[in-house]
Structures are given as structure tokens and as C-alpha cells.
Amino acid sequence: NFTCDTESLKWSHQINGNDYGRIPRCGEIKTPDSLRFEATVEFATGTCPTDEQARMGLEVTFEESDDSAYNCFSEENNCHVASATCEVKSNDAIAITLNIEQQKDIDDQDILTAVKDKLTSQAAKENLVFSYELNRRKRSATSITSNGEVEAKDVEVGCDDGYEALQSQCIECAPGSYEADGTCVECPQYTYADLPASTQCTACSDGYFTYGGGHDELEDCIAPCLEGFYREPDGCTTCPEGSTSAYNSSSIDDCMTCPAGTFNIDGECIDC
């Protein structure tokens, strides 16, 4: 198993000869503050409630349910519907994607797993029903019922932005990487991230670039070498006498001998 040196932010297997930052540095480990899962349920109607109407309607349904699987909704607000979004699928079907969180006893995933299993079972059997207000002044409400179509993701730990869930812990995305959809991803070429827990990478200035990805400093953005030069770690170096190179060459191997009848001046092959 690899371990993280919290001072250098280097992995135990990482070597020092990593001039261009291709290995993202390791970061802080944080205890998650919640468990969560996402489910998408279709309902037999062609009209979407607002996101808040859907969220509140489903939460009240779970709170008032007599089924023991939903007990965590009424016990000190241990579980709650964190968000709900609605999409019209057809004239007689909508899809509501809801995120349900468990904020206590997070070492016990069985609690939220029971919620997920019950919700998917009800939805598949077309008996998940919830109500929401249409008009508060007129005190009118409507109820909608699932149509049997449901998908649910696995229960996972809930991590803050800039962290990745790994083995029931939240791992901080190290400099040189960023968090995208819950995963720490290496910054692509021409970008860098100089702070931990980044959610995006910063682009190098126009005309500057990086070798490969995973860069964690502005100084990693370098200007391309001109024709007749090639890149070395400390800057651009002139090709050997009698040779030249293309723009933005990265190695002495890119230097080519000047054609017969020409000679090299300042990296450019000139006719004799």
C-alpha cells in the first residue's frame, strides 16, 4: 500500500526525478460528514413540480411513512432529501432525481441502504406517492404516483467540493489536480492548480504551455522555444553548431543537421 508524507505531499512510491509534475501529490484525509445516494424516479404525469415542491413533498412523505425503513427521517433529522430536480420525459411522464443524505451514524451504511431499497421497491411497484401544493391561497394540492421506472446509485460517503471519496474517507485533491464529479483528476496540459481542494485548473497565459499534466505552480507554465532551440529543465538551449530545430522543440533529439549549402546562425539554417 502507498502512504502519503503529509509534509512533502509525496507518495511513498514517488521518485524525485519528476520534473514535469506528472504524478499528482497526495493530500489531506478528512472524515466524511454524511452518507448519500442518488435515485431517479419516473412519475405518471406530464407536469413537473418545482424543485423545492418535489424536495419537500418527498421529504414529508418519508417523514410521515409508517414503514420502519424511513424511520431515520423522523429521528432527529438523521436523513433528509438534500435536493430534487425534475425533467419532463413525455406528455405523461416526468423524472425526478433526488439526493438523499444521512448526517448521523455515518459508520452505519445499513440505515441509508434500507432507505434506498425501500424507495426503489416502492417506485418499481408504482406505489411511491407524494403530494405538493399547487396554490397556497386556495389550499389546493395534487398527488403524483411513480410509473415503475427507477434507477438508484450505490450509497457513498459525502465529501466536500475538492475531495474524492476513497475507502470511506474523503481525500483532498492535491495541488496539480482538481475535483470533477467527485473524482480527483490531474490538471490537463496547458493548465495548473496551485491550491489543494481545487475544483478547476487555471489556464497558462497565452503563448505559454506545460509538458504533460498535473502541474501545481504558475512557474510550470513556460514559453515555447524558438526555432533553432530546444527545451532543457533550466530553459531553452541552442542546437549544436550546424543544426537547427522546429518551433517548440522539447529535446536535443529534435535538432536536425542543416542541409548542404547552408550554415547555422542563431539557430537558423542560412544559405552560404
GISUL-V504471 format. One record per helix or strand of 2 or more residues. SS is the DSSP state (H for helix, E for strand). FROM is the first residue (numbers start at 1). TO is the last residue. If there is no record, write none. Layout:
SS/FROM/TO, SS/FROM/TO
//
This chain:
E/4/5, E/10/11, E/29/30, E/34/43, H/51/64, H/68/73, E/79/90, E/93/102, H/110/124, E/129/135, E/140/152, E/156/158, E/163/166, E/169/172, E/177/180, E/183/186, E/191/192, E/202/203, E/208/209, H/218/220, E/222/223, E/229/232, E/235/238, E/243/244, H/252/254, E/256/257, E/262/265, E/268/271
//
